[in-house]
Amino acid sequence: MKEERYFFVPNAANSTELPEEEAQHAVRVLRLSAGDSIWLMDGAGFFYRAEVGMANKKRCFYHIVESLPQNKSWSGNIQLAIAPTKMMERIEWMAEKATEIGFDELSLLDCKFSERHVVRSDRIERIVVSAMKQSRKPFKPTVNEMTSFGQFVSSCKADYKFIAHCYNDRKRIDFFDQLQELPKDSSVCILVGPEGDFSIDEVEMAIGNGFEPITLGNSRLRTETAGLMAVTLAQLYKRI
């Protein structure tokens, strides 16, 4: 039995050609040719069974045989806003695993104690696309450019907003317990800070903008672990 080959093609229904990077993989690595069967995913909830029409060294054309609309396996919307770590590969790993688990949006925060103030979001985008194809997720998480903490918290439009911090002298609620009180079809945003945590001023700013302070459990987690934990808890609760 042949392995099914999946390709990410935004707006696949209105195109007849694989994007350049996907075409290179199809013709140079997989050596696909006319008549071969492929699967397309548009990141917006559709799989397409397709057939290669023509392929050369640089281009690969297709025609769609069948359109298969998909439903998300979780309800509502899950957004993670996180401060990137100094070692960027740790956040890239988290983005990959969170995509495999399932979430909707990733925002990158520039905070007071951040060790990294510049991020290549295009690289994270490629990692997310690869994880989406590997895990057969028909919905691609949105990857947003890095923004300042203040700008983000003042503009976040999620129905329910939370900030995870480690200040034991400040009141916090258990995130999973709080999830039980929320409508499953709601939008949720969770803030996770840098390795030095959010500053007290940032915590107070977030609270002033409607964010509830939370704990993700009794363990002290590294930034990327906390981000993945937050996504996992939200996904488990919102699973359909």
C-alpha positions as a Markdown table, in Angstrom:
| # | Residue | x | y | z |
|---|---|---|---|---|
| 1 | Met | 0.0 | 0.0 | 0.0 |
| 2 | Lys | 1.4 | 3.4 | -1.1 |
| 3 | Glu | 2.0 | 6.0 | 1.6 |
| 4 | Glu | -0.4 | 8.9 | 1.3 |
| 5 | Arg | 1.4 | 12.2 | 0.4 |
| 6 | Tyr | 0.0 | 15.4 | 1.8 |
| 7 | Phe | 0.8 | 18.9 | 0.6 |
| 8 | Phe | -0.1 | 22.3 | 2.0 |
| 9 | Val | -1.8 | 24.4 | -0.6 |
| 10 | Pro | -3.6 | 27.5 | 0.6 |
| 11 | Asn | -6.7 | 28.2 | -1.5 |
| 12 | Ala | -6.3 | 24.8 | -3.1 |
| 13 | Ala | -9.8 | 24.7 | -4.6 |
| 14 | Asn | -9.0 | 27.8 | -6.7 |
| 15 | Ser | -5.6 | 26.7 | -7.9 |
| 16 | Thr | -4.1 | 24.0 | -10.1 |
| 17 | Glu | -0.5 | 24.1 | -9.1 |
| 18 | Leu | 1.5 | 23.2 | -6.0 |
| 19 | Pro | 3.4 | 26.1 | -4.3 |
| 20 | Glu | 7.0 | 26.2 | -5.3 |
| 21 | Glu | 8.4 | 24.6 | -2.1 |
| 22 | Glu | 5.8 | 21.8 | -2.2 |
| 23 | Ala | 6.4 | 21.3 | -5.9 |
| 24 | Gln | 10.1 | 20.9 | -5.3 |
| 25 | His | 9.5 | 18.2 | -2.7 |
| 26 | Ala | 6.9 | 16.5 | -5.0 |
| 27 | Val | 9.1 | 16.2 | -8.1 |
| 28 | Arg | 12.6 | 16.1 | -6.8 |
| 29 | Val | 12.2 | 14.1 | -3.6 |
| 30 | Leu | 9.1 | 12.0 | -4.1 |
| 31 | Arg | 9.6 | 11.9 | -7.9 |
| 32 | Leu | 5.9 | 12.2 | -8.6 |
| 33 | Ser | 4.7 | 12.1 | -12.1 |
| 34 | Ala | 1.4 | 12.5 | -14.1 |
| 35 | Gly | -1.3 | 10.2 | -12.8 |
| 36 | Asp | 0.1 | 9.9 | -9.2 |
| 37 | Ser | -2.4 | 10.4 | -6.4 |
| 38 | Ile | -1.8 | 13.1 | -3.8 |
| 39 | Trp | -3.7 | 14.8 | -0.9 |
| 40 | Leu | -3.9 | 18.5 | -0.5 |
| 41 | Met | -4.8 | 20.4 | 2.7 |
| 42 | Asp | -5.7 | 24.1 | 2.6 |
| 43 | Gly | -5.3 | 24.9 | 6.3 |
| 44 | Ala | -8.8 | 26.2 | 6.4 |
| 45 | Gly | -10.6 | 22.9 | 7.0 |
| 46 | Phe | -10.5 | 21.0 | 3.7 |
| 47 | Phe | -8.7 | 17.9 | 2.5 |
| 48 | Tyr | -8.6 | 17.3 | -1.3 |
| 49 | Arg | -7.9 | 14.1 | -3.1 |
| 50 | Ala | -6.1 | 15.1 | -6.2 |
| 51 | Glu | -4.1 | 13.7 | -9.1 |
| 52 | Val | -0.9 | 15.0 | -10.6 |
| 53 | Gly | -1.6 | 16.3 | -14.1 |
| 54 | Met | 1.8 | 17.4 | -15.2 |
| 55 | Ala | 5.2 | 17.6 | -13.5 |
| 56 | Asn | 8.6 | 18.9 | -14.5 |
| 57 | Lys | 11.8 | 19.8 | -12.6 |
| 58 | Lys | 10.3 | 23.0 | -11.1 |
| 59 | Arg | 6.5 | 22.8 | -11.3 |
| 60 | Cys | 3.7 | 20.4 | -10.4 |
| 61 | Phe | 0.1 | 20.7 | -11.6 |
| 62 | Tyr | -2.9 | 18.9 | -10.2 |
| 63 | His | -6.6 | 18.5 | -10.6 |
| 64 | Ile | -8.9 | 17.8 | -7.7 |
| 65 | Val | -10.8 | 14.6 | -7.7 |
| 66 | Glu | -12.7 | 15.0 | -4.4 |
| 67 | Ser | -13.3 | 17.7 | -1.8 |
| 68 | Leu | -13.6 | 16.6 | 1.8 |
| 69 | Pro | -14.6 | 19.3 | 4.3 |
| 70 | Gln | -13.4 | 18.6 | 7.9 |
| 71 | Asn | -14.5 | 19.7 | 11.4 |
| 72 | Lys | -12.2 | 20.7 | 14.2 |
| 73 | Ser | -11.9 | 18.1 | 16.9 |
| 74 | Trp | -12.2 | 20.9 | 19.5 |
| 75 | Ser | -14.7 | 23.8 | 19.9 |
| 76 | Gly | -14.1 | 27.5 | 20.2 |
| 77 | Asn | -10.7 | 29.1 | 19.7 |
| 78 | Ile | -7.5 | 28.5 | 21.6 |
| 79 | Gln | -4.8 | 31.2 | 21.4 |
| 80 | Leu | -1.4 | 31.1 | 23.1 |
| 81 | Ala | 0.6 | 34.3 | 23.6 |
| 82 | Ile | 4.1 | 33.5 | 24.7 |
| 83 | Ala | 7.5 | 35.2 | 25.1 |
| 84 | Pro | 10.1 | 33.4 | 23.0 |
| 85 | Thr | 13.1 | 31.8 | 24.9 |
| 86 | Lys | 16.7 | 32.8 | 24.2 |
| 87 | Met | 17.2 | 29.3 | 22.6 |
| 88 | Met | 14.7 | 29.6 | 19.8 |
| 89 | Glu | 14.6 | 25.9 | 19.1 |
| 90 | Arg | 12.7 | 25.4 | 22.3 |
| 91 | Ile | 9.8 | 27.6 | 21.2 |
| 92 | Glu | 10.0 | 26.0 | 17.7 |
| 93 | Trp | 9.6 | 22.6 | 19.4 |
| 94 | Met | 6.6 | 23.9 | 21.4 |
| 95 | Ala | 5.0 | 25.3 | 18.2 |
| 96 | Glu | 5.4 | 21.9 | 16.5 |
| 97 | Lys | 3.9 | 19.9 | 19.4 |
| 98 | Ala | 1.1 | 22.4 | 20.0 |
| 99 | Thr | 0.1 | 22.1 | 16.3 |
| 100 | Glu | 0.0 | 18.3 | 16.6 |
| 101 | Ile | -2.2 | 18.6 | 19.7 |
| 102 | Gly | -4.4 | 21.3 | 18.1 |
| 103 | Phe | -4.8 | 25.0 | 18.7 |
| 104 | Asp | -5.8 | 28.1 | 16.7 |
| 105 | Glu | -3.4 | 30.9 | 17.1 |
| 106 | Leu | 0.2 | 31.6 | 18.3 |
| 107 | Ser | 1.3 | 35.2 | 19.3 |
| 108 | Leu | 4.8 | 36.1 | 20.3 |
| 109 | Leu | 5.4 | 38.6 | 23.1 |
| 110 | Asp | 8.2 | 41.0 | 23.7 |
| 111 | Cys | 8.2 | 41.4 | 27.5 |
| 112 | Lys | 10.3 | 43.3 | 30.1 |
| 113 | Phe | 12.4 | 40.3 | 31.0 |
| 114 | Ser | 12.5 | 38.8 | 27.5 |
| 115 | Glu | 15.9 | 37.4 | 26.4 |
| 116 | Arg | 14.9 | 37.5 | 22.8 |
| 117 | His | 13.4 | 40.5 | 21.1 |
| 118 | Val | 13.6 | 39.5 | 17.4 |
| 119 | Val | 12.0 | 36.3 | 16.0 |
| 120 | Arg | 11.8 | 34.9 | 12.5 |
| 121 | Ser | 8.1 | 34.1 | 12.4 |
| 122 | Asp | 8.5 | 32.7 | 8.9 |
| 123 | Arg | 10.6 | 29.9 | 10.3 |
| 124 | Ile | 7.9 | 29.1 | 12.9 |
| 125 | Glu | 5.4 | 29.2 | 10.1 |
| 126 | Arg | 7.2 | 26.5 | 8.2 |
| 127 | Ile | 7.5 | 24.4 | 11.3 |
| 128 | Val | 3.8 | 24.7 | 11.9 |
| 129 | Val | 3.0 | 23.7 | 8.3 |
| 130 | Ser | 5.2 | 20.7 | 8.6 |
| 131 | Ala | 3.6 | 19.6 | 11.9 |
| 132 | Met | 0.2 | 20.2 | 10.4 |
| 133 | Lys | 1.0 | 17.8 | 7.5 |
| 134 | Gln | 2.6 | 15.2 | 9.7 |
| 135 | Ser | -0.3 | 15.1 | 12.1 |
| 136 | Arg | -3.0 | 15.4 | 9.4 |
| 137 | Lys | -4.5 | 18.5 | 10.9 |
| 138 | Pro | -6.8 | 20.3 | 8.4 |
| 139 | Phe | -6.6 | 23.6 | 10.2 |
| 140 | Lys | -3.4 | 25.6 | 10.3 |
| 141 | Pro | -2.7 | 27.8 | 13.4 |
| 142 | Thr | -2.2 | 31.4 | 12.7 |
| 143 | Val | 1.4 | 32.6 | 13.6 |
| 144 | Asn | 1.5 | 36.3 | 14.5 |
| 145 | Glu | 4.5 | 38.6 | 14.4 |
| 146 | Met | 6.1 | 39.5 | 17.7 |
| 147 | Thr | 4.4 | 42.4 | 19.4 |
| 148 | Ser | 5.0 | 44.3 | 22.7 |
| 149 | Phe | 3.3 | 43.0 | 25.8 |
| 150 | Gly | 1.4 | 46.2 | 26.3 |
| 151 | Gln | 0.1 | 46.4 | 22.8 |
| 152 | Phe | -1.1 | 42.8 | 22.9 |
| 153 | Val | -3.0 | 42.9 | 26.2 |
| 154 | Ser | -4.7 | 46.1 | 25.3 |
| 155 | Ser | -5.9 | 44.7 | 21.9 |
| 156 | Cys | -6.7 | 41.0 | 22.7 |
| 157 | Lys | -10.4 | 40.3 | 21.9 |
| 158 | Ala | -10.7 | 36.8 | 23.3 |
| 159 | Asp | -13.9 | 36.0 | 25.3 |
| 160 | Tyr | -11.8 | 34.7 | 28.2 |
| 161 | Lys | -8.3 | 35.9 | 28.9 |
| 162 | Phe | -5.7 | 34.5 | 31.4 |
| 163 | Ile | -2.1 | 35.2 | 32.4 |
| 164 | Ala | 0.0 | 32.5 | 33.9 |
| 165 | His | 2.6 | 33.8 | 36.4 |
| 166 | Cys | 4.7 | 32.5 | 39.3 |
| 167 | Tyr | 4.2 | 35.1 | 42.0 |
| 168 | Asn | 3.1 | 33.1 | 45.0 |
| 169 | Asp | 2.1 | 36.2 | 46.9 |
| 170 | Arg | -0.5 | 37.1 | 44.3 |
| 171 | Lys | -3.9 | 35.4 | 44.1 |
| 172 | Arg | -4.1 | 32.8 | 41.2 |
| 173 | Ile | -6.8 | 30.4 | 40.2 |
| 174 | Asp | -6.2 | 26.9 | 38.8 |
| 175 | Phe | -6.5 | 27.1 | 35.0 |
| 176 | Phe | -8.2 | 23.7 | 34.5 |
| 177 | Asp | -10.7 | 24.3 | 37.3 |
| 178 | Gln | -11.5 | 27.6 | 35.7 |
| 179 | Leu | -12.0 | 26.0 | 32.2 |
| 180 | Gln | -14.9 | 24.0 | 33.6 |
| 181 | Glu | -16.8 | 27.2 | 34.1 |
| 182 | Leu | -16.5 | 28.4 | 30.5 |
| 183 | Pro | -18.7 | 27.7 | 27.5 |
| 184 | Lys | -16.9 | 25.2 | 25.3 |
| 185 | Asp | -17.5 | 27.3 | 22.2 |
| 186 | Ser | -15.8 | 30.4 | 23.6 |
| 187 | Ser | -12.4 | 31.9 | 22.6 |
| 188 | Val | -9.6 | 31.6 | 25.2 |
| 189 | Cys | -6.3 | 33.3 | 25.3 |
| 190 | Ile | -3.4 | 32.3 | 27.7 |
| 191 | Leu | -0.4 | 34.4 | 28.3 |
| 192 | Val | 2.9 | 32.7 | 29.2 |
| 193 | Gly | 5.9 | 34.8 | 30.1 |
| 194 | Pro | 9.7 | 34.6 | 29.6 |
| 195 | Glu | 12.0 | 32.5 | 31.7 |
| 196 | Gly | 12.3 | 35.4 | 34.1 |
| 197 | Asp | 8.5 | 35.5 | 34.3 |
| 198 | Phe | 6.4 | 38.6 | 33.7 |
| 199 | Ser | 7.2 | 41.7 | 35.7 |
| 200 | Ile | 4.7 | 42.7 | 38.4 |
| 201 | Asp | 3.8 | 45.7 | 36.4 |
| 202 | Glu | 3.0 | 43.5 | 33.4 |
| 203 | Val | 0.8 | 41.2 | 35.6 |
| 204 | Glu | -1.1 | 44.2 | 36.9 |
| 205 | Met | -1.4 | 45.7 | 33.4 |
| 206 | Ala | -2.9 | 42.4 | 32.1 |
| 207 | Ile | -5.3 | 42.2 | 35.0 |
| 208 | Gly | -6.4 | 45.8 | 34.3 |
| 209 | Asn | -7.2 | 44.6 | 30.7 |
| 210 | Gly | -9.4 | 41.8 | 31.8 |
| 211 | Phe | -6.9 | 38.9 | 32.2 |
| 212 | Glu | -7.4 | 36.5 | 35.1 |
| 213 | Pro | -4.2 | 35.3 | 36.9 |
| 214 | Ile | -3.8 | 31.5 | 36.8 |
| 215 | Thr | -1.6 | 28.7 | 37.8 |
| 216 | Leu | -0.9 | 25.7 | 35.6 |
| 217 | Gly | -0.3 | 23.4 | 38.5 |
| 218 | Asn | 2.2 | 22.9 | 41.4 |
| 219 | Ser | 5.3 | 22.3 | 39.2 |
| 220 | Arg | 7.5 | 25.2 | 38.2 |
| 221 | Leu | 7.6 | 24.9 | 34.4 |
| 222 | Arg | 10.0 | 26.2 | 31.8 |
| 223 | Thr | 8.5 | 28.6 | 29.3 |
| 224 | Glu | 7.9 | 26.2 | 26.4 |
| 225 | Thr | 6.6 | 23.5 | 28.8 |
| 226 | Ala | 4.1 | 26.0 | 30.3 |
| 227 | Gly | 2.9 | 27.0 | 26.8 |
| 228 | Leu | 2.4 | 23.4 | 25.8 |
| 229 | Met | 0.6 | 22.6 | 29.1 |
| 230 | Ala | -1.7 | 25.6 | 28.6 |
| 231 | Val | -2.6 | 24.4 | 25.1 |
| 232 | Thr | -3.1 | 20.8 | 26.2 |
| 233 | Leu | -5.4 | 21.7 | 29.1 |
| 234 | Ala | -7.5 | 24.0 | 26.9 |
| 235 | Gln | -7.7 | 21.4 | 24.2 |
| 236 | Leu | -8.7 | 18.6 | 26.5 |
| 237 | Tyr | -11.5 | 20.7 | 27.9 |
| 238 | Lys | -12.7 | 21.9 | 24.5 |
| 239 | Arg | -12.5 | 18.5 | 22.8 |
| 240 | Ile | -15.7 | 17.6 | 21.0 |
